[in-house]
């Protein structure tokens, strides 16, 4: 009796179906990242056709690193495969930023195979990109590359991520300029002096009121840009008699339908062009922010006068489309100029609000909640102490250490005299 010849272990299975089709199947073993078993399979009407499709799939898996092969995959190929998975786990804006960072790295070292990557390749990549990028942006490129190579190490495609042996690019924090405590009032009052709109006729009364309210919300409620643009009447709530805004959505530029991938887990509704109505930045960003009675009344006066429905946008352009950051920035800069104030960024209003709550002695847990942050460290990043408030705190904390009352004159370098107790 003839013995059945067994295939070499690991070569896979060849199945000839009752319908005449051929099927090649191979067990790739457990995925190092998930522990789940992986299979590759191809089917054809003839054995040769099935084999050709099977070999093509195996070659693609080896090229992208999903399956060990004779040669390690190029960084370019592995990054593209990594991004396909990454895109399903993050928001479109996050994906777009990360993909841009990685593609820039691949322009320098993407031709190198994963197994051949060394710390010097990483250093060279940072040196080349550092010639045209700001330090903070360069560091984000390094972090992005490290994320990819960490996963390559986890998948056992490389023994160690070479980024672990490289010092990250140095970044010195850039001070954020914010307005003084009394300056936002001047900015809002100057909105009516902004003159002509960026395009078209002079701003109407409704538009002028809109910019004043948007700027006031930025300072008084510390709302992010997208949260303010997405404000709807149903978010205005009275809790225990306290007027406030229940922030629970934002507008983001994700891209045009059909041109961008919206993950299934992300709640996003297309509004106009590239703009989508979606959930806040983080879970902590869903929050109730108390506002003054005056701001509450001004918001409701606009809502009633313009007959804005509960789930309609409170702020829109003259064409009825959502407000865009570039348009608001134009009016913001014109208002700063009209008020004679320094040219600070719109987002600095959020820093101003965090700083004012600190000056008022608001407890840390309340400040974190109002700002919609996940940690005190982030809230402290937004907090800036001015000299006047520090002076008052020091005066209250440190007693006068001089017992006598004698006053003497002391000469200083320029020949003038000062009185010293």
LINTA-V300073 format. One record per residue. D_CENTER is the distance of its C-alpha to the mean C-alpha in whole Angstrom. Layout:
d_center=D_CENTER
d_center=D_CENTER
This chain:
d_center=70
d_center=67
d_center=64
d_center=61
d_center=59
d_center=55
d_center=52
d_center=51
d_center=48
d_center=45
d_center=46
d_center=45
d_center=47
d_center=49
d_center=50
d_center=52
d_center=52
d_center=55
d_center=53
d_center=54
d_center=50
d_center=49
d_center=46
d_center=44
d_center=42
d_center=41
d_center=39
d_center=37
d_center=37
d_center=34
d_center=30
d_center=29
d_center=26
d_center=27
d_center=31
d_center=32
d_center=34
d_center=34
d_center=36
d_center=37
d_center=39
d_center=41
d_center=44
d_center=46
d_center=49
d_center=51
d_center=51
d_center=50
d_center=47
d_center=46
d_center=46
d_center=44
d_center=41
d_center=41
d_center=41
d_center=38
d_center=36
d_center=37
d_center=36
d_center=33
d_center=32
d_center=33
d_center=32
d_center=28
d_center=29
d_center=29
d_center=33
d_center=35
d_center=37
d_center=39
d_center=37
d_center=33
d_center=30
d_center=29
d_center=25
d_center=25
d_center=26
d_center=24
d_center=21
d_center=21
d_center=22
d_center=20
d_center=17
d_center=19
d_center=19
d_center=15
d_center=14
d_center=16
d_center=14
d_center=10
d_center=9
d_center=10
d_center=7
d_center=6
d_center=10
d_center=10
d_center=9
d_center=10
d_center=13
d_center=14
d_center=14
d_center=16
d_center=18
d_center=19
d_center=20
d_center=22
d_center=24
d_center=25
d_center=26
d_center=25
d_center=29
d_center=30
d_center=31
d_center=29
d_center=32
d_center=33
d_center=29
d_center=30
d_center=28
d_center=30
d_center=28
d_center=25
d_center=26
d_center=27
d_center=24
d_center=22
d_center=25
d_center=25
d_center=21
d_center=22
d_center=24
d_center=22
d_center=18
d_center=17
d_center=18
d_center=14
d_center=13
d_center=16
d_center=15
d_center=12
d_center=14
d_center=17
d_center=14
d_center=14
d_center=17
d_center=18
d_center=16
d_center=19
d_center=22
d_center=21
d_center=22
d_center=24
d_center=26
d_center=26
d_center=27
d_center=30
d_center=30
d_center=30
d_center=31
d_center=29
d_center=25
d_center=26
d_center=23
d_center=25
d_center=27
d_center=25
d_center=24
d_center=20
d_center=20
d_center=21
d_center=18
d_center=20
d_center=18
d_center=18
d_center=19
d_center=18
d_center=21
d_center=21
d_center=24
d_center=27
d_center=28
d_center=30
d_center=28
d_center=26
d_center=29
d_center=31
d_center=28
d_center=28
d_center=32
d_center=31
d_center=29
d_center=33
d_center=34
d_center=31
d_center=33
d_center=33
d_center=30
d_center=28
d_center=30
d_center=33
d_center=35
d_center=34
d_center=32
d_center=34
d_center=34
d_center=32
d_center=29
d_center=30
d_center=29
d_center=26
d_center=25
d_center=26
d_center=25
d_center=21
d_center=22
d_center=24
d_center=21
d_center=18
d_center=21
d_center=23
d_center=20
d_center=17
d_center=15
d_center=12
d_center=12
d_center=12
d_center=14
d_center=17
d_center=17
d_center=17
d_center=20
d_center=23
d_center=26
d_center=26
d_center=23
d_center=26
d_center=28
d_center=31
d_center=31
d_center=34
d_center=35
d_center=31
d_center=29
d_center=26
d_center=23
d_center=21
d_center=18
d_center=17
d_center=15
d_center=13
d_center=13
d_center=11
d_center=12
d_center=12
d_center=15
d_center=19
d_center=21
d_center=22
d_center=20
d_center=17
d_center=17
d_center=16
d_center=16
d_center=19
d_center=18
d_center=15
d_center=17
d_center=16
d_center=19
d_center=19
d_center=20
d_center=21
d_center=21
d_center=17
d_center=16
d_center=15
d_center=16
d_center=14
d_center=13
d_center=11
d_center=8
d_center=10
d_center=14
d_center=14
d_center=13
d_center=16
d_center=18
d_center=22
d_center=22
d_center=25
d_center=26
d_center=29
d_center=32
d_center=32
d_center=29
d_center=29
d_center=33
d_center=31
d_center=29
d_center=31
d_center=34
d_center=31
d_center=31
d_center=35
d_center=36
d_center=33
d_center=34
d_center=30
d_center=30
d_center=29
d_center=26
d_center=26
d_center=23
d_center=25
d_center=23
d_center=24
d_center=25
d_center=29
d_center=29
d_center=27
d_center=24
d_center=20
d_center=19
d_center=17
d_center=15
d_center=17
d_center=20
d_center=19
d_center=19
d_center=22
d_center=24
d_center=22
d_center=23
d_center=27
d_center=27
d_center=26
d_center=29
d_center=31
d_center=31
d_center=32
d_center=28
d_center=26
d_center=23
d_center=20
d_center=17
d_center=16
d_center=13
d_center=16
d_center=18
d_center=16
d_center=17
d_center=20
d_center=20
d_center=19
d_center=22
d_center=25
d_center=24
d_center=25
d_center=28
d_center=29
d_center=29
d_center=27
d_center=27
d_center=24
d_center=23
d_center=23
d_center=21
d_center=18
d_center=19
d_center=19
d_center=16
d_center=14
d_center=13
d_center=14
d_center=16
d_center=18
d_center=17
d_center=14
d_center=16
d_center=18
d_center=16
d_center=16
d_center=20
d_center=22
d_center=26
d_center=28
d_center=32
d_center=33
d_center=32
d_center=32
d_center=36
d_center=36
d_center=35
d_center=37
d_center=40
d_center=40
d_center=39
d_center=42
d_center=45
d_center=48
d_center=49
d_center=52
d_center=55
d_center=57
d_center=57
d_center=59
d_center=57
d_center=58
d_center=57
d_center=55
d_center=55
d_center=52
d_center=51
d_center=52
d_center=55
d_center=54
d_center=54
d_center=52
d_center=54
d_center=53
d_center=54
